[in-house]
């Protein structure tokens, strides 16, 4: 079943509210008092909503066991990533599964993942159809206006939360009044929530940085502009991953198919965005585990790589109506989007990256002087942004041409002139249009 933008937005808010109720009631039962478990001050737990929307988009082709497995993997990754992001932002854990068996860092564990899988299947099978039928009962204009109001309210709530937490505002009283407004809305639901988000967060995050953490932070700042797992290093690793990925796939196609063909994701230069993002994401997510065993890195790389490749395939097909790879003829494939053999390749790549390539590239990057490194990074950011934008427009226009859309706007005419079907066929030789 396909969903419109407004239906997906409706599901996001519905599951965010349902997740907020679930988390708040669970905390109330455990602590014998009501506690707001949402990231924002209003009655929404956006992690639930985002995960539900992502599952609805990416798992619609799956059924039976594979639906359950896909939801388990996606929910587990969402929870694991969200836990580390929140810890990185606030230096505190929001939940801890350390007392449960088969856990990783206390953020995910097998029993919890199984529960999320069951809840996800129930939501996918019965929750989504029921909620969409309820949304259909609203008059068209009224439903859309309601969703835009909710979206703007959520944006204001999140902005107020961020500004109060960071203190990067001279109008703290005004933003606190915004928080008070959303808190009063929650109180009207007869849940004893905190009136101001900063008070609630002071209770949730009372711990300050330890002396060791302060020392590590000062050391990282003193070492250079790309020390540790900084933004500059991650972006440069992204560029390196783009180039290495394109070269690797080009050589692989030459060996297996006997032909040289372009494997680039962009219209300018040898850049494979899928590989670049994979290198950047795996470095961020597994940086703290880089010294773990090869077996652990292989397992994590296999799972993360398979999920990542599947989501990339779904995204490109939805955006451009094009499939850039098809594994239907390879055994143990899932919808032609991923297959077991190539998932193992992702696992091997994770081991090779952290045990061999990453230490070398990390040392090279850290030797770049800050005065030269920072301008270089921002220059590359501008170039890659323009490159991605032009590539996006070229692919979008290609999809329009396949549907017989006449070029009326100036950008459409430029795309037809500079990036016609013949040129795009050379850049993306394996692209397959999907009806």
C-alpha positions in Angstrom: 0.0 0.0 0.0 1.3 3.4 -0.9 0.8 6.5 1.2 0.6 10.2 0.4 2.7 12.8 2.0 -0.1 13.9 4.3 -0.9 10.3 5.3 2.8 9.8 6.2 2.8 13.0 8.2 -0.4 11.9 9.9 1.2 8.5 10.8 4.2 10.3 12.1 2.2 12.5 14.6 -0.1 9.6 15.5 2.8 7.2 16.4 4.7 10.1 18.1 1.8 10.6 20.4 1.3 6.9 21.0 5.0 6.5 21.7 4.8 9.4 24.2 1.9 7.8 26.0 3.7 4.4 26.1 6.9 5.8 27.4 5.2 8.1 29.9 3.0 5.4 31.3 5.9 3.0 31.6 8.0 5.6 33.5 5.0 6.4 35.6 4.5 2.8 36.6 8.2 2.4 37.4 8.7 5.6 39.3 5.2 6.0 40.7 4.9 9.4 39.2 4.3 10.9 35.8 7.4 11.8 33.7 7.5 13.3 30.3 9.6 11.0 28.2 9.5 13.0 25.0 12.5 14.9 23.6 10.3 18.0 23.2 8.1 19.5 25.8 4.8 18.7 24.0 3.1 15.3 24.1 5.2 13.7 21.3 8.0 11.2 21.2 9.4 12.0 17.7 11.7 8.9 17.6 8.6 6.7 17.5 7.0 8.8 14.8 10.2 8.9 12.7 10.7 5.2 13.0 7.1 4.4 12.1 7.2 6.6 9.0 10.6 5.1 7.9 9.2 1.6 8.3 6.1 2.4 6.4 8.2 3.7 3.5 10.9 1.1 3.4 9.2 -2.1 4.4 6.1 -2.0 2.2 7.5 -4.6 -0.1 8.1 -7.1 2.7 5.8 -9.7 4.2 5.8 -12.6 6.7 9.1 -13.2 8.4 11.0 -10.6 6.3 8.6 -7.9 7.4 9.3 -8.8 11.0 13.0 -9.0 10.4 13.1 -5.7 8.5 11.2 -3.9 11.3 13.4 -5.4 14.0 16.6 -4.2 12.1 15.2 -0.7 11.4 13.8 -0.2 14.9 17.0 -1.5 16.5 19.2 0.8 14.4 17.0 3.8 15.1 17.2 3.1 18.8 20.9 2.5 18.8 21.7 5.6 16.8 19.3 7.8 18.7 20.8 6.6 22.0 24.3 7.5 21.0 23.2 10.9 19.5 21.4 11.8 22.7 24.4 10.7 24.8 26.7 12.8 22.6 24.5 15.8 22.9 23.6 15.6 26.6 26.3 13.3 28.1 23.6 11.1 29.7 21.7 8.0 28.9 17.9 8.2 28.3 17.4 4.4 28.7 19.6 1.6 29.8 19.2 -2.1 29.0 22.4 -3.2 30.7 20.4 -5.5 33.0 18.9 -7.4 30.1 20.6 -10.2 28.2 22.4 -9.7 24.9 22.6 -6.0 25.1 25.0 -3.6 23.3 26.0 -0.5 25.3 22.7 -0.7 27.2 21.0 1.0 24.3 19.7 -2.1 22.4 19.1 -5.7 23.4 17.5 -8.8 21.8 14.4 -8.9 24.0 13.6 -5.2 23.4 14.2 -5.6 19.6 11.9 -8.5 19.5 9.2 -6.5 21.2 9.7 -3.6 18.8 9.4 -6.1 15.9 6.0 -7.4 17.2 4.7 -3.9 17.8 5.9 -2.8 14.4 4.2 -5.7 12.6 1.0 -4.9 14.4 1.2 -1.3 13.5 2.1 -2.1 9.9 -0.8 -4.6 9.5 -3.6 -3.0 11.5 -2.4 0.4 12.9 -1.6 2.0 9.6 -4.8 1.1 7.8 -6.9 2.1 10.8 -5.2 5.5 11.2 -5.4 6.3 7.5 -9.1 5.5 7.5 -9.5 7.9 10.5 -7.6 10.5 8.6 -9.8 10.0 5.5 -12.8 10.9 7.7 -11.5 14.5 8.0 -12.4 16.9 5.2 -9.5 17.3 2.9 -8.6 20.9 3.5 -9.2 20.6 7.3 -6.9 17.6 7.6 -4.1 19.3 5.7 -4.4 22.5 7.7 -4.4 20.5 10.9 -1.2 18.7 10.0 0.6 21.9 9.0 -0.4 23.5 12.3 1.0 20.4 14.2 4.2 20.6 12.1 4.7 24.3 12.8 4.0 23.7 16.5 6.5 20.8 16.6 9.1 23.0 14.9 8.6 25.8 17.5 8.7 23.3 20.4 12.0 21.7 19.1 13.5 25.1 18.4 12.6 26.4 21.9 14.1 23.2 23.4 17.4 23.5 21.5 17.8 27.2 22.3 17.1 26.8 26.0 19.5 23.8 26.2 22.3 25.5 24.4 21.6 29.0 25.8 22.3 30.5 22.3 19.5 33.1 22.5 19.2 36.5 24.1 15.4 36.1 24.4 15.4 33.2 26.9 12.2 34.5 28.5 10.3 34.4 25.3 11.4 30.9 24.4 10.6 29.7 28.0 7.1 31.1 27.5 6.8 28.9 24.4 7.9 25.9 26.4 5.3 26.9 29.0 2.6 26.9 26.4 3.4 23.3 25.2 3.8 22.2 28.8 0.4 23.6 29.7 -1.1 21.6 26.7 0.4 18.5 28.2 -0.9 19.3 31.6 -4.4 19.6 30.1 -4.1 15.9 29.3 -3.9 15.4 33.0 -0.3 14.2 33.0 1.9 15.9 35.6 4.6 17.1 33.3 7.2 19.7 34.0 6.2 23.3 33.2 9.5 24.2 31.6 11.8 22.0 29.5 15.0 23.3 31.2 13.7 22.2 34.6 12.8 18.7 33.3 16.2 18.4 31.6 18.0 19.5 34.8 16.4 16.5 36.5 17.2 14.2 33.6 20.8 15.4 33.1 22.2 16.4 36.5 25.7 15.0 35.8 28.4 17.4 34.6 31.4 16.3 32.6 34.0 14.4 34.6 37.6 15.6 34.9 38.6 12.8 32.4 36.0 13.9 29.9 37.1 17.6 30.2 40.7 16.5 29.7 39.9 14.4 26.6 37.9 17.3 25.2 40.7 19.8 25.7 43.2 17.4 24.2 41.1 16.9 21.1 40.8 20.6 20.6 44.5 21.1 21.0 45.5 18.4 18.6 44.1 20.1 15.5 41.1 20.9 13.4 40.5 17.2 12.4 41.3 15.4 15.6 39.3 12.5 16.9 35.9 12.1 15.2 35.4 15.7 14.3 33.2 17.2 11.6 36.2 18.0 9.4 37.7 14.5 9.5 34.3 12.9 8.9 33.7 15.1 5.8 37.1 14.4 4.4 36.6 10.6 5.0 33.3 11.0 3.1 35.2 12.4 0.1 37.8 9.6 0.4 35.0 7.0 0.6 33.3 8.5 -2.5 36.4 8.2 -4.6 37.5 4.7 -3.2 34.0 3.4 -3.7 33.8 4.5 -7.3 37.3 3.1 -8.1 36.5 -0.2 -6.3 33.2 -0.7 -8.2 34.8 0.3 -11.5 37.6 -2.3 -11.1 35.1 -4.9 -9.8 32.9 -4.4 -13.0 36.0 -4.7 -15.2 37.0 -8.0 -13.5 33.6 -9.6 -13.4 31.9 -8.2 -16.5 34.9 -7.5 -18.6 34.0 -3.9 -19.3 34.9 -0.4 -18.0 31.8 1.4 -16.9 31.0 4.5 -14.8 30.0 3.8 -11.2 29.7 7.4 -10.1 26.7 8.8 -8.3 27.3 12.3 -9.6 27.5 13.9 -13.0 30.9 15.5 -12.2 33.8 13.4 -10.9 34.4 9.8 -9.7 32.2 10.0 -6.6 30.1 7.2 -5.3 27.8 8.8 -2.7 26.5 5.5 -1.4 30.1 4.5 -0.5 31.0 7.9 0.8 28.0 8.1 3.1 28.7 4.5 4.2 32.3 5.3 5.2 31.2 8.5 7.1 28.3 6.8 8.9 30.2 3.7 9.9 33.0 5.8 11.2 30.6 7.9 13.3 28.6 4.9 14.6 31.4 2.5 15.2 34.2 4.9 16.1 34.1 3.9 19.8 34.3 0.2 18.7 37.2 0.6 16.3 39.5 -1.4 18.6 37.0 -4.3 19.0 37.5 -7.7 17.5 37.3 -8.4 13.8 34.3 -10.6 14.4 32.4 -7.8 16.1 33.2 -5.3 13.4 32.3 -7.9 10.7 28.9 -8.6 12.2 28.1 -4.9 12.7 29.3 -4.0 9.2 27.1 -6.8 7.7 24.0 -5.6 9.5 24.5 -1.9 9.1 25.7 -2.2 5.5 22.7 -4.4 4.4 20.2 -2.1 6.1 21.9 1.0 4.6 22.0 -0.4 1.0 18.3 -1.5 1.3 17.2 2.0 2.4 19.3 3.7 -0.3 17.6 1.5 -3.0 14.2 2.4 -1.7 15.0 6.1 -1.5 16.4 6.3 -5.1 13.5 4.4 -6.5 11.0 6.7 -4.7 12.7 9.9 -5.7 13.8 9.2 -9.3 11.7 6.2 -10.3 15.0 4.4 -11.0 16.8 1.4 -9.6 20.6 1.7 -9.8 21.4 -1.9 -8.9 19.4 -5.1 -9.1 20.5 -8.3 -7.3 17.4 -10.4 -8.4 19.6 -13.0 -10.1 21.9 -13.5 -7.1 20.9 -16.1 -4.5 19.6 -15.0 -1.1 18.5 -11.6 -2.3 15.7 -9.5 -0.7 13.6 -7.8 -3.4 16.7 -7.5 -5.6 17.8 -4.6 -3.3 20.3 -6.5 -1.2 21.8 -10.0 -1.1 23.6 -12.1 1.5 26.9 -12.2 -0.3 27.2 -8.4 -0.7 26.1 -7.9 2.9 29.1 -10.0 3.8 31.2 -7.7 1.7 30.0 -4.8 3.8 31.1 -6.7 6.9 34.5 -7.4 5.4 34.8 -3.7 4.3 34.1 -2.6 7.9 37.0 -4.8 9.2 39.4 -3.6 6.4 38.4 0.0 7.1 38.9 0.1 10.8 41.9 -2.3 11.0 43.7 -1.1 7.9 42.6 2.0 6.1 41.1 4.3 8.7 44.3 4.6 10.9 46.3 5.6 7.8 43.8 8.1 6.4 43.2 9.5 9.9 46.9 10.2 10.4 47.1 11.8 6.9 44.2 14.1 7.6 45.4 15.1 11.1 48.7 16.2 9.5 46.9 18.8 7.4 47.5 22.3 8.9 44.3 23.9 10.2 44.9 27.1 8.1 44.8 25.0 4.9 42.5 22.2 6.0 39.4 24.3 6.9 39.3 26.3 3.7 39.8 23.0 1.8 36.9 21.4 3.5 34.5 24.3 2.9 35.6 24.5 -0.7 34.8 20.8 -1.1 31.5 21.3 0.7 30.5 23.9 -1.8 31.6 21.8 -4.8 29.8 18.7 -3.6 26.6 20.6 -2.8 26.5 22.0 -6.3 27.4 18.7 -7.8 24.7 16.9 -5.9 22.1 19.6 -6.8 22.9 19.4 -10.5 22.9 15.5 -10.4 19.5 15.6 -8.6 18.0 17.9 -11.2 19.5 15.8 -14.0 17.9 12.6 -12.6 14.6 14.3 -11.8 14.4 15.7 -15.4 15.3 12.2 -16.8 12.3 10.8 -14.9 10.1 13.6 -16.3 11.3 12.9 -19.9 10.4 9.2 -19.4 6.9 10.3 -18.5 6.6 12.7 -21.4 6.8 15.9 -19.4 7.6 18.8 -21.8 10.5 21.1 -20.8 8.9 24.5 -20.0 11.1 25.9 -17.2 14.6 27.1 -17.9 16.2 24.5 -15.7 14.4 21.7 -17.5 15.7 23.0 -20.9 19.3 23.3 -19.5 19.1 19.7 -18.2 17.8 18.4 -21.5 20.7 20.2 -23.3 23.5 19.4 -21.0 22.4 16.0 -19.5 20.3 14.2 -22.1 19.5 10.5 -21.9 22.6 9.5 -23.9 25.0 11.2 -21.5 23.1 10.0 -18.4 23.2 6.4 -19.8 27.0 6.7 -19.8 27.1 8.1 -16.3 24.5 5.6 -14.9 24.8 2.5 -17.2 23.0 0.2 -14.8 20.1 2.5 -14.1 16.7 0.8 -14.7 13.5 2.8 -15.0 10.6 1.5 -12.8 7.0 1.9 -13.8 
